C-alpha cells in the first residue's frame, strides 16, 4: 500500500489505513449477556399450596363440624358447610363436662410451667456461657444429649417419684417433673454467644452482679429468643396429654386435653359435633398466643443459628 505524500512531507489523515483491534478490551472484557427474566416457579408454588392445604383443611373441617348436627357429619357425599351456624354443640360441650375447671387447671399448669421453664433456661444458659467452672463443656454436652432422649423414657421414674411424694392429683405433680427444658437452654445458649461481651464487661466494671447483668442487660436484648421459647413452652404445656393422664384421676384436676376424652364416650356413642366444639375451645387459646408472638418467633429461632 502506498501513501500519497504531499510535497511538504505531510500525510492526509483519511489516507491512513483503518486500525482493526480484533482482541477484546482486557480491562472490560466481552460484553455480558443481558440478564434473563426469572421464570415463575410453578412447582414451588404448587408444593407450597399443598402444604398449606394439608395444615389448614383439618382445622377448617374441625371448625365447620363444630356447628353441624350429628346427621350432617355422616352425610355422603361430604357436606362441608353446616345448614346453620348454631351454637348448640358448644352449649352441649360446656354442659357435659366441667370445662371451667379444665380451663383453669390448664391455665395454671401452662403459665407456671412455661414461666419456670424460661427462667431455668435463662439462668442455665447464662451460666454455661458467661461463667467459668469445671466441666462446663461436658455439662452442655449433657444438655444436648437430653434433646435426643424421648420424654416417654422418664415417665415411669417420674411417676414413681411423684407417687411416693403424694403428689397425685396436685399441681406440683403436674408441673414440676417437666420443668427441665433442654431445648430452651440450648436456644438461649446459642443466642447468648452472639451478644456483645463488651456490654457485660462494662456492667461488671460498674459493680453489677451476675443476677443484675442477666435481668437488666441480657434479658432485654434477648426478647425475640425468649418469645420463641415461650411459645414452644406454652404449646407443649397446653397440649400435654400423657403425663396429666397418668397423675390425675379426678375430674376437678383434669386439664383440657384429658378432660376432652370425657366427651368421647359420654353417652355411649360419640357425638362428633360436640367433640369438635370442645376441640375448638382448646385450640383457640394456643392460636391466640401464636398470633401474639409470631412476629418474634422467626427472629428468635434463627438467632445464633450459625454460632458454635
C-alpha positions in Angstrom: 0.0 0.0 0.0 1.4 3.4 -1.0 0.6 6.7 0.8 0.0 9.9 -1.0 2.7 12.2 0.4 2.5 15.8 -0.4 5.4 17.9 -1.4 5.6 19.4 2.1 6.0 15.9 3.7 2.5 15.7 5.3 0.2 12.8 5.1 -3.6 13.1 4.9 -5.4 11.5 7.8 -8.1 10.0 5.6 -5.3 8.2 3.6 -4.2 6.2 6.7 -5.4 2.6 6.8 -8.1 1.9 9.4 -7.0 0.3 12.7 -8.6 -3.1 13.5 -8.4 -4.4 17.0 -9.6 -8.0 16.9 -8.9 -8.7 20.6 -11.4 -7.7 23.3 -10.6 -5.0 25.7 -8.7 -6.6 28.5 -10.0 -4.1 31.0 -13.7 -4.6 30.5 -13.8 -8.0 28.8 -16.6 -9.1 26.5 -20.0 -7.6 27.0 -22.1 -9.5 29.5 -25.3 -11.1 28.1 -28.5 -9.4 29.3 -30.0 -11.0 32.4 -32.7 -13.5 31.8 -36.1 -12.8 33.3 -37.0 -15.2 36.0 -39.5 -17.9 35.1 -42.3 -18.4 37.5 -41.6 -21.4 39.7 -45.0 -23.1 39.3 -43.9 -26.3 41.0 -42.7 -24.5 44.1 -46.0 -22.6 44.4 -47.9 -25.8 44.0 -46.0 -27.5 46.7 -46.5 -24.5 49.0 -50.2 -24.5 48.4 -50.3 -28.3 49.0 -48.5 -27.8 52.4 -50.9 -25.0 53.4 -53.9 -27.1 52.4 -52.6 -30.1 54.5 -52.3 -27.9 57.5 -55.4 -25.8 57.2 -58.0 -28.3 55.9 -58.2 -30.3 59.2 -58.7 -27.0 61.1 -61.3 -25.8 58.7 -63.2 -29.1 58.9 -63.0 -29.1 62.7 -64.4 -25.6 62.9 -67.2 -26.3 60.4 -68.1 -29.6 62.0 -68.5 -27.9 65.4 -71.6 -26.2 64.0 -73.1 -29.4 62.4 -75.7 -31.7 63.8 -74.9 -35.4 64.1 -76.7 -36.4 60.9 -74.9 -33.7 58.8 -71.5 -35.1 59.7 -72.3 -38.6 58.3 -73.7 -37.4 55.0 -72.3 -38.9 51.8 -71.1 -37.0 49.8 -69.4 -34.8 52.3 -71.3 -31.7 53.3 -68.7 -29.0 54.1 -71.0 -26.2 55.2 -73.5 -26.7 58.0 -77.1 -25.9 57.5 -77.0 -23.4 60.3 -74.2 -21.9 62.4 -76.0 -22.6 65.7 -74.0 -22.8 68.9 -75.8 -25.9 70.3 -72.7 -28.1 70.1 -70.8 -25.6 72.2 -73.6 -25.4 74.7 -73.7 -29.1 74.9 -69.9 -29.4 75.4 -69.9 -26.9 78.2 -72.8 -28.6 79.9 -71.5 -32.2 79.5 -68.2 -31.7 81.3 -66.8 -29.0 83.7 -64.9 -27.0 81.1 -64.4 -24.2 83.6 -62.3 -26.4 85.9 -60.4 -27.9 82.9 -59.6 -24.4 81.6 -58.4 -23.1 85.0 -56.2 -26.2 85.5 -54.7 -25.9 82.0 -54.1 -22.1 82.5 -52.3 -22.7 85.9 -50.1 -25.5 84.6 -49.3 -23.7 81.4 -48.4 -20.3 82.9 -46.5 -21.6 85.8 -44.8 -24.4 83.9 -43.8 -22.1 80.9 -42.6 -19.3 83.2 -40.4 -21.7 85.2 -39.0 -23.3 82.1 -38.0 -19.9 80.7 -36.4 -18.9 84.0 -34.4 -22.1 84.3 -33.4 -22.0 80.7 -32.1 -18.4 81.0 -30.1 -19.0 84.2 -28.6 -22.3 83.0 -27.6 -20.8 79.6 -26.1 -17.7 81.3 -24.0 -19.9 83.5 -22.8 -22.1 80.6 -21.8 -19.1 78.5 -20.6 -16.4 80.9 -19.3 -18.3 84.0 -16.2 -20.3 84.3 -16.5 -23.6 86.2 -15.1 -27.1 85.8 -16.6 -29.4 83.2 -18.6 -26.6 81.6 -18.4 -28.2 78.1 -19.3 -31.6 79.4 -22.4 -30.2 81.2 -23.5 -28.5 77.9 -22.9 -31.8 76.1 -25.4 -33.4 78.6 -27.9 -30.7 77.7 -27.5 -31.5 74.0 -27.8 -35.2 74.7 -31.0 -34.6 76.6 -32.5 -33.3 73.4 -32.1 -36.8 71.9 -33.8 -38.7 74.7 -37.6 -39.1 74.3 -39.6 -37.9 77.3 -41.6 -41.1 77.4 -38.5 -42.9 78.8 -38.5 -41.0 82.1 -42.3 -41.3 82.6 -42.1 -44.3 84.9 -39.3 -43.0 87.2 -41.1 -39.6 87.4 -44.5 -41.3 88.2 -42.9 -43.4 90.9 -41.3 -40.3 92.5 -44.5 -38.2 92.3 -46.5 -41.1 93.8 -44.0 -41.6 96.7 -44.2 -37.9 97.4 -48.0 -37.9 97.5 -48.4 -35.5 94.6 -51.0 -37.4 92.6 -53.9 -35.1 91.7 -51.9 -32.0 92.6 -50.5 -29.0 90.6 -46.9 -29.7 91.7 -47.3 -33.3 90.4 -48.4 -31.9 87.1 -45.8 -29.1 86.7 -42.5 -30.0 88.4 -41.4 -33.2 86.6 -41.4 -31.4 83.2 -39.6 -28.2 84.1 -36.1 -29.2 82.8 -36.1 -27.8 79.2 -33.1 -28.8 77.2 -34.5 -27.0 74.2 -34.8 -23.7 75.9 -31.3 -24.0 77.4 -29.8 -24.8 74.1 -31.5 -22.0 72.2 -30.6 -19.4 74.9 -27.0 -20.5 74.9 -26.7 -20.2 71.1 -28.2 -16.7 71.3 -26.0 -15.6 74.2 -22.9 -16.4 72.2 -23.8 -13.7 69.7 -24.2 -10.9 72.4 -21.5 -8.2 72.6 -19.4 -9.2 75.6 -18.3 -5.5 76.0 -21.7 -4.6 77.5 -21.4 -7.2 80.2 -17.8 -6.3 80.9 -18.8 -2.6 81.3 -21.6 -3.7 83.7 -19.1 -5.8 85.7 -16.7 -2.8 86.0 -19.6 -0.8 87.4 -20.1 -3.4 90.1 -23.2 -5.2 88.6 -23.6 -8.8 89.9 -24.3 -11.7 87.6 -28.0 -11.6 88.6 -28.1 -7.9 87.6 -26.3 -8.5 84.3 -28.7 -11.2 83.4 -32.0 -9.5 84.1 -31.1 -5.9 83.3 -28.8 -6.4 80.3 -29.1 -9.9 78.8 -32.9 -10.4 79.1 -34.0 -7.1 77.4 -31.9 -7.7 74.3 -33.0 -11.3 74.1 -36.7 -10.7 73.7 -37.1 -12.5 70.3 -35.4 -15.7 71.6 -37.5 -15.5 74.9 -40.6 -15.2 72.8 -39.7 -18.2 70.7 -39.0 -20.3 73.8 -42.2 -19.0 75.5 -44.3 -20.1 72.5 -42.8 -23.6 72.4 -43.2 -24.0 76.1 -46.8 -22.7 76.1 -47.9 -25.0 73.3 -46.2 -28.0 74.9 -47.7 -27.4 78.3 -51.1 -26.6 77.0 -51.3 -29.7 74.7 -49.6 -32.1 77.2 -51.7 -35.3 77.4 -49.9 -38.4 78.6 -48.4 -37.1 81.8 -51.6 -35.4 83.1 -53.5 -38.6 82.2 -51.2 -40.6 84.5 -51.1 -38.4 87.5 -54.7 -37.1 87.5 -57.7 -39.3 88.0 -60.2 -36.7 89.4 -62.3 -34.7 87.1 -61.8 -31.4 89.0 -58.0 -31.7 88.5 -58.0 -32.6 84.8 -56.6 -30.4 82.1 -58.3 -29.6 78.9 -56.7 -32.3 76.7 -57.5 -35.0 79.3 -61.0 -33.7 80.0 -61.8 -33.7 76.3 -61.7 -37.5 76.4 -64.8 -37.4 78.7 -66.8 -36.2 75.7 -65.9 -39.2 73.5 -67.9 -41.8 75.4 -70.2 -39.5 77.4 -73.4 -41.2 76.1 -72.0 -44.4 74.7 -71.9 -43.0 71.2 -69.5 -40.2 70.3 -71.2 -37.0 69.3 -68.6 -35.6 66.9 -70.2 -32.2 66.7 -69.9 -31.7 70.5 -66.4 -33.2 70.4 -65.3 -30.8 67.6 -66.8 -27.9 69.6 -64.7 -28.9 72.6 -61.6 -29.2 70.4 -62.1 -25.7 69.1 -62.3 -24.4 72.6 -59.0 -26.0 73.4 -57.3 -24.8 70.1 -58.3 -21.1 70.2 -56.1 -20.1 73.1 -53.0 -21.6 71.5 -53.7 -19.8 68.2 -54.1 -16.5 70.0 -50.8 -17.0 71.7 -49.2 -17.8 68.4 -50.5 -14.7 66.7 -49.4 -12.5 69.6 -45.8 -13.9 69.5 -45.4 -14.7 65.8 -43.5 -11.5 64.9 -40.6 -12.5 67.1 -40.7 -16.3 66.6 -38.6 -16.5 63.4 -36.0 -14.0 64.7 -35.7 -15.9 68.0 -35.4 -19.3 66.3 -32.7 -18.2 63.8 -30.7 -16.1 66.4 -27.4 -17.7 66.8 -28.1 -20.5 64.4 -24.6 -20.4 62.9 -22.8 -19.9 66.2 -20.7 -22.8 67.5 
